[in-house]
Amino acid sequence: MAANLHVGNTRADLITVLTALLPFIGYPRTLNALAAVNDAAPATDISSKKDS
C-alpha cells in the first residue's frame, strides 16, 4: 500500500480497487487489505478538527 501511495495513487484509489476486487478475493481478505490501507494512509476526519 505504501508503494502505491508513493507512485501517486490516493487512498480513495486504493479503496476503489478493493471495492472492485471484493467479489474475487472475498470479504475477509478485503478487510485485511482495508486495514493495510488504513495503516499506510490513515483517514483524516475533517469534522473532528476545531476552528481556531
N, C-alpha and C positions, 0 to 999 in steps of 0.2 A: 504494500500500500504506500509506503513512504517513497519508493522509487517512482510510482505513478504520480505522486504529488510533485516530485522533483522535475518530472518531464513536462509538467504543465496541466495535468488533469486536476480537476477540482474535486472536492468532497462530494458535490452533487453528481458529478460524472460517475464517480465510483459507485454511488448508491443506485444510480440509474442502471448501470451494468448489472449490479447484484439483483435488482428487481427483474431484469430480463432473464437472468440465469436461474431464478428461483425454481421454475418447473424442472429444470435439468439437473441441478445439483442438490435439490431438496432443502427443506426448511432448516434442519439442524446446521448444515454447512453454511447456509445463508446467514444464520445468526452468528456463527463463528466469524464469518467474513465481515459482518457489520461491526462486531467487536474489534476486529483488526482496523477497520476504518476509523472507529472512534478513538482507538489508541494513537493512530498516526495523525488524525486531523480531528481533534475534539470539536464538537458543535459549540457554536457561540450562541448564547441566549441573550438576545437583544432586550427582551422585556425585563431581565434582572438588573440591567445597568441603570443607575440612577443619574439623572441630570444634575449637574452641579451648578 
